[in-house]
Amino acid sequence: MLVFAKIKSVKQKISSLKKGTSVGFVPTMGALHKGHLSLIKKAKKENDLVVVSIFVNPTQFDKKEDLVNYPKTIDNDLELLKSVSCDLVFMPSAEEIYSKNIKSEIFDFEGLEHQMEGKHRVGHFDGVGTIVKRLFEIVTPTKSYFGEKDFQQLQIIKKMVKKNNLPVEIIGCDIYRETDGLAMSSRNVRLTKEHRKAAPFIFKTLKEAKLKFGIENAVNVVQWVQNEFKKHPLLELEYFEIANEATLQTISTKELKQKYRGFIAVFAGNIRLIDNISL
Ligand code: AMP
């Protein structure tokens, strides 16, 4: 496994290896877990060469303390990447990516960016768009893999690729969960014991909401979820929304042949957890 920190050297290496080769790319912010590894394993199956980036992107954090406290486990990350036969790791510094200008480009994702995470984390998706576009320029992947855990992000990246005609195929990957249902996340290690124990309530509630959505209208289901969290002593609901998968617009009535998803953000103490479920 080769590890690079400099843009020039990683570009050189990829172009020397690339000839006629498919490149699968998995961008991450490190603190890797089995969810990340499931993306990398899929990329390994579908490509000749797999590149993983580890970069905690400053421009996508709206809160400085979240950026500062983001878990960093680089030695363990490299071990895990070796264990799944990752070919190439790119782990640049912020300066390498942004020089002295740590700023986002401004994007128009045709409204996808104004919903849910975009409403609650101002500037987040401009930061995501900026780094992913930059990494695509550097890595020139054939396919790039994103988790449905961040479903809004996945849709936004697909939109960016389509709008700009970028020569990469975006592959969405299933949410990987702990056995108790909690969606794996780098942030889970920061949960207190009590909050970790409480957190599976999120997915349990999503599953119940899915059942209710079969027989009730969206407004009632949203209200039901809000009430469930009001009763919970440890978890604080930030939002639960039912939205159209393609437009991410919140709905009040169901239409035939449309796909819907429930999206949730919850505070467990000061750790913010997100999840979603296909309805
Ligand atoms: P992150 O390091 O959190 O930026 O995540 C890097 C990639 O891994 C993103 O495409 C995430 O959606 C994906 N990912 C993170 N957690 C999971 C999970 N539990 N299941 C599937 N994909 C995930």
py3Dmol code that shows the C-alpha trace and the ligand (Angstrom):
import py3Dmol

protein = """\
ATOM      1  CA  MET A   1       0.000   0.000   0.000  1.00  0.00           C
ATOM      2  CA  LEU A   2       1.405   3.357  -1.036  1.00  0.00           C
ATOM      3  CA  VAL A   3       0.788   6.478   1.056  1.00  0.00           C
ATOM      4  CA  PHE A   4       1.057   9.997  -0.354  1.00  0.00           C
ATOM      5  CA  ALA A   5       0.685  13.455   1.160  1.00  0.00           C
ATOM      6  CA  LYS A   6       1.524  15.564  -1.901  1.00  0.00           C
ATOM      7  CA  ILE A   7      -0.792  16.224  -4.830  1.00  0.00           C
ATOM      8  CA  LYS A   8       1.989  16.112  -7.382  1.00  0.00           C
ATOM      9  CA  SER A   9       3.307  12.724  -6.305  1.00  0.00           C
ATOM     10  CA  VAL A  10      -0.092  11.046  -5.990  1.00  0.00           C
ATOM     11  CA  LYS A  11      -1.095  12.343  -9.432  1.00  0.00           C
ATOM     12  CA  GLN A  12       2.125  11.063 -10.949  1.00  0.00           C
ATOM     13  CA  LYS A  13       1.721   7.654  -9.373  1.00  0.00           C
ATOM     14  CA  ILE A  14      -1.921   7.278 -10.426  1.00  0.00           C
ATOM     15  CA  SER A  15      -1.206   8.316 -13.994  1.00  0.00           C
ATOM     16  CA  SER A  16       1.722   5.863 -14.185  1.00  0.00           C
ATOM     17  CA  LEU A  17      -0.488   3.020 -12.902  1.00  0.00           C
ATOM     18  CA  LYS A  18      -3.666   4.029 -14.675  1.00  0.00           C
ATOM     19  CA  LYS A  19      -3.180   3.092 -18.326  1.00  0.00           C
ATOM     20  CA  GLY A  20      -6.283   1.074 -19.203  1.00  0.00           C
ATOM     21  CA  THR A  21      -7.011   0.566 -15.525  1.00  0.00           C
ATOM     22  CA  SER A  22     -10.185   1.411 -13.656  1.00  0.00           C
ATOM     23  CA  VAL A  23      -9.697   3.494 -10.525  1.00  0.00           C
ATOM     24  CA  GLY A  24     -12.136   3.201  -7.633  1.00  0.00           C
ATOM     25  CA  PHE A  25     -12.035   6.097  -5.194  1.00  0.00           C
ATOM     26  CA  VAL A  26     -13.369   6.364  -1.635  1.00  0.00           C
ATOM     27  CA  PRO A  27     -13.055   9.812  -0.043  1.00  0.00           C
ATOM     28  CA  THR A  28     -13.092   9.750   3.787  1.00  0.00           C
ATOM     29  CA  MET A  29     -12.270  11.910   6.763  1.00  0.00           C
ATOM     30  CA  GLY A  30     -10.479   9.040   8.509  1.00  0.00           C
ATOM     31  CA  ALA A  31     -11.325   7.524  11.919  1.00  0.00           C
ATOM     32  CA  LEU A  32     -12.231   4.563   9.770  1.00  0.00           C
ATOM     33  CA  HIS A  33     -14.751   1.895  10.736  1.00  0.00           C
ATOM     34  CA  LYS A  34     -16.514  -1.034   9.087  1.00  0.00           C
ATOM     35  CA  GLY A  35     -18.871   1.341   7.251  1.00  0.00           C
ATOM     36  CA  HIS A  36     -15.924   2.876   5.404  1.00  0.00           C
ATOM     37  CA  LEU A  37     -14.436  -0.572   4.811  1.00  0.00           C
ATOM     38  CA  SER A  38     -17.675  -1.752   3.181  1.00  0.00           C
ATOM     39  CA  LEU A  39     -17.264   1.022   0.566  1.00  0.00           C
ATOM     40  CA  ILE A  40     -13.623   0.107   0.016  1.00  0.00           C
ATOM     41  CA  LYS A  41     -14.438  -3.598  -0.377  1.00  0.00           C
ATOM     42  CA  LYS A  42     -17.063  -2.739  -2.991  1.00  0.00           C
ATOM     43  CA  ALA A  43     -14.545  -0.521  -4.793  1.00  0.00           C
ATOM     44  CA  LYS A  44     -11.996  -3.380  -4.727  1.00  0.00           C
ATOM     45  CA  LYS A  45     -14.493  -5.738  -6.369  1.00  0.00           C
ATOM     46  CA  GLU A  46     -15.344  -3.300  -9.136  1.00  0.00           C
ATOM     47  CA  ASN A  47     -11.955  -1.734  -9.996  1.00  0.00           C
ATOM     48  CA  ASP A  48      -8.327  -2.621 -10.733  1.00  0.00           C
ATOM     49  CA  LEU A  49      -6.930   0.046  -8.432  1.00  0.00           C
ATOM     50  CA  VAL A  50      -8.431   1.504  -5.242  1.00  0.00           C
ATOM     51  CA  VAL A  51      -7.550   4.918  -3.870  1.00  0.00           C
ATOM     52  CA  VAL A  52      -8.733   6.114  -0.445  1.00  0.00           C
ATOM     53  CA  SER A  53      -8.289   9.678   0.738  1.00  0.00           C
ATOM     54  CA  ILE A  54      -8.155  10.701   4.381  1.00  0.00           C
ATOM     55  CA  PHE A  55      -8.723  14.403   4.826  1.00  0.00           C
ATOM     56  CA  VAL A  56     -10.659  16.182   7.555  1.00  0.00           C
ATOM     57  CA  ASN A  57     -11.956  18.950   5.341  1.00  0.00           C
ATOM     58  CA  PRO A  58     -12.100  22.238   7.292  1.00  0.00           C
ATOM     59  CA  THR A  59     -14.504  24.015   4.933  1.00  0.00           C
ATOM     60  CA  GLN A  60     -17.368  21.589   5.546  1.00  0.00           C
ATOM     61  CA  PHE A  61     -17.457  22.159   9.313  1.00  0.00           C
ATOM     62  CA  ASP A  62     -19.767  24.920  10.467  1.00  0.00           C
ATOM     63  CA  LYS A  63     -18.575  24.624  14.075  1.00  0.00           C
ATOM     64  CA  LYS A  64     -14.904  24.996  14.910  1.00  0.00           C
ATOM     65  CA  GLU A  65     -15.105  22.716  17.969  1.00  0.00           C
ATOM     66  CA  ASP A  66     -16.531  19.915  15.818  1.00  0.00           C
ATOM     67  CA  LEU A  67     -13.538  20.222  13.478  1.00  0.00           C
ATOM     68  CA  VAL A  68     -11.040  20.355  16.348  1.00  0.00           C
ATOM     69  CA  ASN A  69     -12.657  17.378  18.136  1.00  0.00           C
ATOM     70  CA  TYR A  70     -13.069  15.241  15.022  1.00  0.00           C
ATOM     71  CA  PRO A  71     -11.466  11.872  15.930  1.00  0.00           C
ATOM     72  CA  LYS A  72      -8.056  11.154  14.411  1.00  0.00           C
ATOM     73  CA  THR A  73      -6.793   7.550  14.447  1.00  0.00           C
ATOM     74  CA  ILE A  74      -4.310   7.531  11.605  1.00  0.00           C
ATOM     75  CA  ASP A  75      -2.202   4.480  12.598  1.00  0.00           C
ATOM     76  CA  ASN A  76      -5.304   2.372  13.035  1.00  0.00           C
ATOM     77  CA  ASP A  77      -6.721   3.734   9.747  1.00  0.00           C
ATOM     78  CA  LEU A  78      -3.621   2.649   7.833  1.00  0.00           C
ATOM     79  CA  GLU A  79      -3.787  -0.822   9.415  1.00  0.00           C
ATOM     80  CA  LEU A  80      -7.444  -1.162   8.427  1.00  0.00           C
ATOM     81  CA  LEU A  81      -6.720   0.015   4.898  1.00  0.00           C
ATOM     82  CA  LYS A  82      -3.938  -2.579   4.561  1.00  0.00           C
ATOM     83  CA  SER A  83      -6.312  -5.268   5.825  1.00  0.00           C
ATOM     84  CA  VAL A  84      -8.693  -4.616   2.902  1.00  0.00           C
ATOM     85  CA  SER A  85      -5.833  -4.369   0.364  1.00  0.00           C
ATOM     86  CA  CYS A  86      -6.265  -0.705  -0.414  1.00  0.00           C
ATOM     87  CA  ASP A  87      -3.697   0.179  -3.087  1.00  0.00           C
ATOM     88  CA  LEU A  88      -3.104   3.835  -2.516  1.00  0.00           C
ATOM     89  CA  VAL A  89      -3.827   6.302   0.292  1.00  0.00           C
ATOM     90  CA  PHE A  90      -3.856  10.058  -0.177  1.00  0.00           C
ATOM     91  CA  MET A  91      -3.666  12.049   3.054  1.00  0.00           C
ATOM     92  CA  PRO A  92      -2.851  15.667   2.317  1.00  0.00           C
ATOM     93  CA  SER A  93      -2.583  18.578   4.750  1.00  0.00           C
ATOM     94  CA  ALA A  94      -5.132  21.415   4.601  1.00  0.00           C
ATOM     95  CA  GLU A  95      -2.399  23.631   3.184  1.00  0.00           C
ATOM     96  CA  GLU A  96      -1.676  21.178   0.392  1.00  0.00           C
ATOM     97  CA  ILE A  97      -5.328  21.287  -0.672  1.00  0.00           C
ATOM     98  CA  TYR A  98      -6.184  24.928  -0.063  1.00  0.00           C
ATOM     99  CA  SER A  99      -2.774  26.704   0.031  1.00  0.00           C
ATOM    100  CA  LYS A 100      -3.425  29.695   2.304  1.00  0.00           C
ATOM    101  CA  ASN A 101      -7.013  30.203   1.206  1.00  0.00           C
ATOM    102  CA  ILE A 102      -9.179  27.839   3.269  1.00  0.00           C
ATOM    103  CA  LYS A 103     -12.462  28.757   1.584  1.00  0.00           C
ATOM    104  CA  SER A 104     -15.275  26.998  -0.237  1.00  0.00           C
ATOM    105  CA  GLU A 105     -16.351  27.484  -3.778  1.00  0.00           C
ATOM    106  CA  ILE A 106     -20.064  28.394  -3.926  1.00  0.00           C
ATOM    107  CA  PHE A 107     -22.235  25.783  -5.661  1.00  0.00           C
ATOM    108  CA  ASP A 108     -25.736  25.627  -7.022  1.00  0.00           C
ATOM    109  CA  PHE A 109     -27.062  22.128  -6.389  1.00  0.00           C
ATOM    110  CA  GLU A 110     -30.510  23.121  -7.640  1.00  0.00           C
ATOM    111  CA  GLY A 111     -32.087  23.273  -4.207  1.00  0.00           C
ATOM    112  CA  LEU A 112     -30.769  19.974  -2.824  1.00  0.00           C
ATOM    113  CA  GLU A 113     -28.399  21.957  -0.613  1.00  0.00           C
ATOM    114  CA  HIS A 114     -31.155  23.947   1.098  1.00  0.00           C
ATOM    115  CA  GLN A 115     -32.845  20.998   2.777  1.00  0.00           C
ATOM    116  CA  MET A 116     -32.104  19.200   6.031  1.00  0.00           C
ATOM    117  CA  GLU A 117     -28.322  19.132   6.627  1.00  0.00           C
ATOM    118  CA  GLY A 118     -27.959  22.259   4.480  1.00  0.00           C
ATOM    119  CA  LYS A 119     -30.443  24.123   6.694  1.00  0.00           C
ATOM    120  CA  HIS A 120     -28.787  23.046   9.916  1.00  0.00           C
ATOM    121  CA  ARG A 121     -25.116  23.213   8.857  1.00  0.00           C
ATOM    122  CA  VAL A 122     -24.681  26.454   6.951  1.00  0.00           C
ATOM    123  CA  GLY A 123     -22.093  26.228   4.149  1.00  0.00           C
ATOM    124  CA  HIS A 124     -21.612  22.493   4.724  1.00  0.00           C
ATOM    125  CA  PHE A 125     -22.375  21.375   1.171  1.00  0.00           C
ATOM    126  CA  ASP A 126     -20.267  24.109  -0.444  1.00  0.00           C
ATOM    127  CA  GLY A 127     -17.396  22.659   1.601  1.00  0.00           C
ATOM    128  CA  VAL A 128     -18.252  19.115   0.540  1.00  0.00           C
ATOM    129  CA  GLY A 129     -18.582  20.110  -3.132  1.00  0.00           C
ATOM    130  CA  THR A 130     -15.271  21.978  -3.013  1.00  0.00           C
ATOM    131  CA  ILE A 131     -13.261  19.098  -1.573  1.00  0.00           C
ATOM    132  CA  VAL A 132     -14.873  16.319  -3.605  1.00  0.00           C
ATOM    133  CA  LYS A 133     -14.412  18.237  -6.881  1.00  0.00           C
ATOM    134  CA  ARG A 134     -10.766  18.921  -5.965  1.00  0.00           C
ATOM    135  CA  LEU A 135     -10.150  15.269  -5.030  1.00  0.00           C
ATOM    136  CA  PHE A 136     -11.766  14.087  -8.283  1.00  0.00           C
ATOM    137  CA  GLU A 137      -9.374  16.359 -10.229  1.00  0.00           C
ATOM    138  CA  ILE A 138      -6.416  14.847  -8.390  1.00  0.00           C
ATOM    139  CA  VAL A 139      -7.423  11.166  -8.346  1.00  0.00           C
ATOM    140  CA  THR A 140      -9.315  11.054 -11.700  1.00  0.00           C
ATOM    141  CA  PRO A 141     -11.421   8.076 -10.588  1.00  0.00           C
ATOM    142  CA  THR A 142     -13.509   5.867 -12.860  1.00  0.00           C
ATOM    143  CA  LYS A 143     -15.995   5.250 -10.046  1.00  0.00           C
ATOM    144  CA  SER A 144     -16.336   6.904  -6.669  1.00  0.00           C
ATOM    145  CA  TYR A 145     -18.155   5.422  -3.673  1.00  0.00           C
ATOM    146  CA  PHE A 146     -20.362   7.274  -1.189  1.00  0.00           C
ATOM    147  CA  GLY A 147     -22.447   5.936   1.683  1.00  0.00           C
ATOM    148  CA  GLU A 148     -26.217   6.315   1.890  1.00  0.00           C
ATOM    149  CA  LYS A 149     -25.533   7.151   5.542  1.00  0.00           C
ATOM    150  CA  ASP A 150     -25.054  10.678   4.149  1.00  0.00           C
ATOM    151  CA  PHE A 151     -27.862  10.363   1.630  1.00  0.00           C
ATOM    152  CA  GLN A 152     -28.188  14.101   0.971  1.00  0.00           C
ATOM    153  CA  GLN A 153     -24.452  14.293   0.314  1.00  0.00           C
ATOM    154  CA  LEU A 154     -24.718  11.371  -2.121  1.00  0.00           C
ATOM    155  CA  GLN A 155     -27.498  13.119  -4.075  1.00  0.00           C
ATOM    156  CA  ILE A 156     -25.536  16.381  -4.103  1.00  0.00           C
ATOM    157  CA  ILE A 157     -22.398  14.711  -5.444  1.00  0.00           C
ATOM    158  CA  LYS A 158     -24.474  13.013  -8.158  1.00  0.00           C
ATOM    159  CA  LYS A 159     -25.923  16.416  -9.061  1.00  0.00           C
ATOM    160  CA  MET A 160     -22.466  18.030  -9.198  1.00  0.00           C
ATOM    161  CA  VAL A 161     -21.160  15.271 -11.462  1.00  0.00           C
ATOM    162  CA  LYS A 162     -24.160  15.529 -13.791  1.00  0.00           C
ATOM    163  CA  LYS A 163     -24.197  19.336 -13.966  1.00  0.00           C
ATOM    164  CA  ASN A 164     -20.466  19.571 -14.686  1.00  0.00           C
ATOM    165  CA  ASN A 165     -20.284  16.477 -16.858  1.00  0.00           C
ATOM    166  CA  LEU A 166     -17.497  15.048 -14.707  1.00  0.00           C
ATOM    167  CA  PRO A 167     -16.111  11.763 -16.070  1.00  0.00           C
ATOM    168  CA  VAL A 168     -16.820   9.657 -12.969  1.00  0.00           C
ATOM    169  CA  GLU A 169     -19.597   7.279 -11.977  1.00  0.00           C
ATOM    170  CA  ILE A 170     -21.016   7.781  -8.482  1.00  0.00           C
ATOM    171  CA  ILE A 171     -21.912   4.599  -6.617  1.00  0.00           C
ATOM    172  CA  GLY A 172     -24.189   4.743  -3.568  1.00  0.00           C
ATOM    173  CA  CYS A 173     -23.544   2.138  -0.840  1.00  0.00           C
ATOM    174  CA  ASP A 174     -25.854   0.741   1.851  1.00  0.00           C
ATOM    175  CA  ILE A 175     -25.691   2.016   5.408  1.00  0.00           C
ATOM    176  CA  TYR A 176     -23.529  -0.246   7.553  1.00  0.00           C
ATOM    177  CA  ARG A 177     -24.854  -0.683  11.086  1.00  0.00           C
ATOM    178  CA  GLU A 178     -23.759  -1.976  14.473  1.00  0.00           C
ATOM    179  CA  THR A 179     -25.604  -5.147  15.507  1.00  0.00           C
ATOM    180  CA  ASP A 180     -27.936  -3.021  17.662  1.00  0.00           C
ATOM    181  CA  GLY A 181     -28.891  -0.931  14.616  1.00  0.00           C
ATOM    182  CA  LEU A 182     -26.869   2.230  15.249  1.00  0.00           C
ATOM    183  CA  ALA A 183     -25.442   3.501  11.953  1.00  0.00           C
ATOM    184  CA  MET A 184     -21.662   3.338  12.121  1.00  0.00           C
ATOM    185  CA  SER A 185     -20.048   6.743  12.317  1.00  0.00           C
ATOM    186  CA  SER A 186     -16.629   8.104  13.242  1.00  0.00           C
ATOM    187  CA  ARG A 187     -18.446  10.213  15.833  1.00  0.00           C
ATOM    188  CA  ASN A 188     -19.785   7.147  17.715  1.00  0.00           C
ATOM    189  CA  VAL A 189     -16.499   6.749  19.607  1.00  0.00           C
ATOM    190  CA  ARG A 190     -17.129  10.130  21.218  1.00  0.00           C
ATOM    191  CA  LEU A 191     -20.470   9.046  22.733  1.00  0.00           C
ATOM    192  CA  THR A 192     -20.590   8.566  26.503  1.00  0.00           C
ATOM    193  CA  LYS A 193     -21.460   5.050  27.659  1.00  0.00           C
ATOM    194  CA  GLU A 194     -24.998   6.186  28.454  1.00  0.00           C
ATOM    195  CA  HIS A 195     -25.523   7.907  25.113  1.00  0.00           C
ATOM    196  CA  ARG A 196     -24.065   4.946  23.232  1.00  0.00           C
ATOM    197  CA  LYS A 197     -26.564   2.706  24.989  1.00  0.00           C
ATOM    198  CA  ALA A 198     -29.423   5.047  24.111  1.00  0.00           C
ATOM    199  CA  ALA A 199     -28.445   5.679  20.475  1.00  0.00           C
ATOM    200  CA  PRO A 200     -30.011   2.538  18.860  1.00  0.00           C
ATOM    201  CA  PHE A 201     -33.349   4.210  19.684  1.00  0.00           C
ATOM    202  CA  ILE A 202     -32.757   6.320  16.552  1.00  0.00           C
ATOM    203  CA  PHE A 203     -32.879   3.421  14.092  1.00  0.00           C
ATOM    204  CA  LYS A 204     -35.594   1.656  16.103  1.00  0.00           C
ATOM    205  CA  THR A 205     -37.766   4.770  15.729  1.00  0.00           C
ATOM    206  CA  LEU A 206     -36.953   5.027  12.009  1.00  0.00           C
ATOM    207  CA  LYS A 207     -38.076   1.427  11.496  1.00  0.00           C
ATOM    208  CA  GLU A 208     -41.336   2.086  13.331  1.00  0.00           C
ATOM    209  CA  ALA A 209     -41.850   5.275  11.302  1.00  0.00           C
ATOM    210  CA  LYS A 210     -41.436   3.204   8.138  1.00  0.00           C
ATOM    211  CA  LEU A 211     -44.237   0.871   9.260  1.00  0.00           C
ATOM    212  CA  LYS A 212     -46.479   3.806  10.150  1.00  0.00           C
ATOM    213  CA  PHE A 213     -45.789   5.486   6.789  1.00  0.00           C
ATOM    214  CA  GLY A 214     -47.452   2.493   5.135  1.00  0.00           C
ATOM    215  CA  ILE A 215     -50.785   3.345   6.751  1.00  0.00           C
ATOM    216  CA  GLU A 216     -50.619   7.016   7.777  1.00  0.00           C
ATOM    217  CA  ASN A 217     -49.896  10.357   6.160  1.00  0.00           C
ATOM    218  CA  ALA A 218     -46.466  11.960   6.391  1.00  0.00           C
ATOM    219  CA  VAL A 219     -47.516  14.755   8.779  1.00  0.00           C
ATOM    220  CA  ASN A 220     -48.771  12.243  11.358  1.00  0.00           C
ATOM    221  CA  VAL A 221     -45.627  10.150  11.087  1.00  0.00           C
ATOM    222  CA  VAL A 222     -43.416  13.212  11.590  1.00  0.00           C
ATOM    223  CA  GLN A 223     -45.449  14.216  14.623  1.00  0.00           C
ATOM    224  CA  TRP A 224     -45.248  10.704  16.034  1.00  0.00           C
ATOM    225  CA  VAL A 225     -41.430  10.689  15.731  1.00  0.00           C
ATOM    226  CA  GLN A 226     -41.221  14.131  17.355  1.00  0.00           C
ATOM    227  CA  ASN A 227     -43.314  12.867  20.283  1.00  0.00           C
ATOM    228  CA  GLU A 228     -41.207   9.732  20.709  1.00  0.00           C
ATOM    229  CA  PHE A 229     -38.096  11.890  21.115  1.00  0.00           C
ATOM    230  CA  LYS A 230     -39.836  14.355  23.452  1.00  0.00           C
ATOM    231  CA  LYS A 231     -40.346  11.418  25.806  1.00  0.00           C
ATOM    232  CA  HIS A 232     -36.709  10.308  25.576  1.00  0.00           C
ATOM    233  CA  PRO A 233     -34.534  11.486  28.488  1.00  0.00           C
ATOM    234  CA  LEU A 234     -31.153  11.394  26.699  1.00  0.00           C
ATOM    235  CA  LEU A 235     -31.676  12.038  22.993  1.00  0.00           C
ATOM    236  CA  GLU A 236     -32.692  15.374  21.541  1.00  0.00           C
ATOM    237  CA  LEU A 237     -34.258  15.453  18.089  1.00  0.00           C
ATOM    238  CA  GLU A 238     -32.952  18.181  15.790  1.00  0.00           C
ATOM    239  CA  TYR A 239     -35.130  17.209  12.840  1.00  0.00           C
ATOM    240  CA  PHE A 240     -37.071  14.356  11.345  1.00  0.00           C
ATOM    241  CA  GLU A 241     -38.302  14.917   7.812  1.00  0.00           C
ATOM    242  CA  ILE A 242     -39.939  12.780   5.193  1.00  0.00           C
ATOM    243  CA  ALA A 243     -38.701  13.812   1.780  1.00  0.00           C
ATOM    244  CA  ASN A 244     -38.763  12.788  -1.832  1.00  0.00           C
ATOM    245  CA  GLU A 245     -35.527  10.865  -2.540  1.00  0.00           C
ATOM    246  CA  ALA A 246     -34.809  12.673  -5.793  1.00  0.00           C
ATOM    247  CA  THR A 247     -35.652  16.272  -4.876  1.00  0.00           C
ATOM    248  CA  LEU A 248     -35.155  15.998  -1.082  1.00  0.00           C
ATOM    249  CA  GLN A 249     -38.235  18.225  -0.735  1.00  0.00           C
ATOM    250  CA  THR A 250     -40.292  17.539   2.382  1.00  0.00           C
ATOM    251  CA  ILE A 251     -43.681  16.064   1.568  1.00  0.00           C
ATOM    252  CA  SER A 252     -47.071  16.193   3.212  1.00  0.00           C
ATOM    253  CA  THR A 253     -48.905  13.818   0.865  1.00  0.00           C
ATOM    254  CA  LYS A 254     -47.690  10.662  -0.835  1.00  0.00           C
ATOM    255  CA  GLU A 255     -47.778  10.236  -4.595  1.00  0.00           C
ATOM    256  CA  LEU A 256     -47.656   6.966  -6.475  1.00  0.00           C
ATOM    257  CA  LYS A 257     -44.345   5.945  -8.080  1.00  0.00           C
ATOM    258  CA  GLN A 258     -42.290   8.377  -5.963  1.00  0.00           C
ATOM    259  CA  LYS A 259     -39.617   7.174  -3.575  1.00  0.00           C
ATOM    260  CA  TYR A 260     -39.509   8.605  -0.085  1.00  0.00           C
ATOM    261  CA  ARG A 261     -37.025   8.540   2.742  1.00  0.00           C
ATOM    262  CA  GLY A 262     -37.096   9.537   6.394  1.00  0.00           C
ATOM    263  CA  PHE A 263     -34.144  11.698   7.462  1.00  0.00           C
ATOM    264  CA  ILE A 264     -33.139  12.292  11.054  1.00  0.00           C
ATOM    265  CA  ALA A 265     -30.585  14.272  13.061  1.00  0.00           C
ATOM    266  CA  VAL A 266     -30.310  13.747  16.808  1.00  0.00           C
ATOM    267  CA  PHE A 267     -28.104  15.119  19.557  1.00  0.00           C
ATOM    268  CA  ALA A 268     -26.802  12.526  21.996  1.00  0.00           C
ATOM    269  CA  GLY A 269     -25.271  14.953  24.486  1.00  0.00           C
ATOM    270  CA  ASN A 270     -23.140  17.177  22.293  1.00  0.00           C
ATOM    271  CA  ILE A 271     -22.588  14.515  19.621  1.00  0.00           C
ATOM    272  CA  ARG A 272     -24.744  14.971  16.548  1.00  0.00           C
ATOM    273  CA  LEU A 273     -25.855  11.744  14.844  1.00  0.00           C
ATOM    274  CA  ILE A 274     -27.637  11.432  11.501  1.00  0.00           C
ATOM    275  CA  ASP A 275     -29.422   8.495   9.912  1.00  0.00           C
ATOM    276  CA  ASN A 276     -32.065   7.808   7.288  1.00  0.00           C
ATOM    277  CA  ILE A 277     -34.353   5.063   6.058  1.00  0.00           C
ATOM    278  CA  SER A 278     -36.007   4.246   2.764  1.00  0.00           C
ATOM    279  CA  LEU A 279     -39.755   4.319   3.305  1.00  0.00           C
TER     280      LEU A 279
END
"""
ligand_1 = """\
23
AMP
P -16.744 10.260 6.378
O -15.380 9.783 6.715
O -17.685 10.291 7.538
O -16.725 11.530 5.574
O -17.357 9.157 5.419
C -16.724 8.785 4.229
C -17.690 7.985 3.403
O -18.100 6.828 4.126
C -18.973 8.774 3.069
O -19.365 8.481 1.739
C -19.961 8.230 4.065
O -21.302 8.312 3.632
C -19.510 6.779 4.167
N -19.969 6.188 5.409
C -19.755 6.643 6.667
N -20.385 5.860 7.565
C -21.018 4.892 6.859
C -21.856 3.789 7.209
N -22.174 3.520 8.462
N -22.330 3.011 6.208
C -22.024 3.278 4.922
N -21.245 4.306 4.525
C -20.751 5.106 5.475
"""
view = py3Dmol.view(width=600, height=400)
view.addModel(protein, "pdb")
view.setStyle({"model": 0}, {"cartoon": {"style": "trace"}})
view.addModel(ligand_1, "xyz")
view.setStyle({"model": 1}, {"stick": {}})
view.zoomTo()
view.show()
